[in-house]
Amino acid sequence: MQGTSMFLSLNKLLKCSKTGSMTWVPVRHKSSGGRRPKKKIYHRVHELDRVMDLQKKPSLILQLKSIIQSQRQQSLFLRDLEKEVGFVQKWNFMAVIEKYPAIFCVEGGGSSNRTPPSVRLTDKAQKIASEEGEARNLMEPILVNNLRKLLMLSVDCRVPLEKIEFIESELGLPNDFKESLIPKYPDYFSVKDVNGKPYLNLENWDSSLTVTAREERAAQDGIPDFNGSRKQVRISKDGNYRGPNAFRLSFPVGFRPNKSYLEEIERWQKMDFPSPYLNARRFEAKDPKARKRVVAVLHELLSLTMEKRMTSAQLDAFHSEYLLPSRLLLCLIRHHATCQSNAEF
């Protein structure tokens, strides 16, 4: 992703915003008889505020950084900012420049200086930006393996290029990955037309890459394999269970599951399921184990992203390649504790 390493480094320079964008969730109330229904009461969800805030700020910063670096003098006259981003967006960028003096430096302008005011990167930000190329080279093997795993999850080991472009930022791929990355690895990737549409194909299957992020985490935590034994392990009140087939759960704040719900979670956590890297066509969609495998596919797909999150629209874009449920959003709601935007892997 263009500026991924820059984004990670710039986070150290950013201060936490005291006022984030407001995200409101409507709560419906039942109406009785022929009475007029009550007004909707909106509650602010601070977790969603934080996600939206973290998503908006870096995108503006990285965009302005790219504009400045594209200039011959590595600086941009403020009067020319409108030409680059438009009249409306100009004020958003002006606010960013004013809010983050550790990243952007304004020079010129004053009564004693006839030079028009311009903005450039601070010395510290320039140093971080200069290390971006080296960081991208160090990350390239990880990006290549993640891209191979992405193709291995699909039923035909191929994905349309346009869909990979749709999530290239989430995967950490550079904007020109089709020219700079794919041709470098002909043993792993090839681009072929299928029905007039370019697809990225997997050339070689590597069984060593079929270990999921969940299994790696279980091995790091020292979770034993209980297959073949009758050892009883209690499940905690938060739904977590130390077993080879269990997922790490994280219920929303304030959610208090009752006993029957925990018993259902326990049965689900202990149930074994096929690997997400096995072909989905081999399983019946109605089979409970196959449904749990879908959760594993979503979990693994999220684990391949930089921030371990994707929008529901991005996930649904891979519906046909991974044979995801037709009602994907309902699946996400049912397993909200497992497949959430800030899930830990």
ABEGO torsion letter per residue (X at the ends): XBGAAAAAAAAAABBBBABBBBBBBBBBBBBBEABBBBBBBBBBBAAAAAAAAAAAAAAAAAAAAAAAAABAAGBBBAAAAAAAAEAAAAAAAAAAAAABAAABBBBEGBAABABBBBBBBBAAAAAAAAAAAAAAAAAAAAAAAAAAAAAAABAAGBBBAAAAAAAAAAAGBBAAAAAAAAAABAAABBBBBBGGBBBBBBABBBAAAABBAAAAAAAAAGBBBABGBABBBBBBAAGBBBBAABBBBBBBBGBBBBAAAAAAAAAAAABBBBBAABBAAABBAABAAAAAAAAAAAAAAAAABAAGBBBAAAAAAAAAAAGBBABAAAAAAAAAAABBAABBX
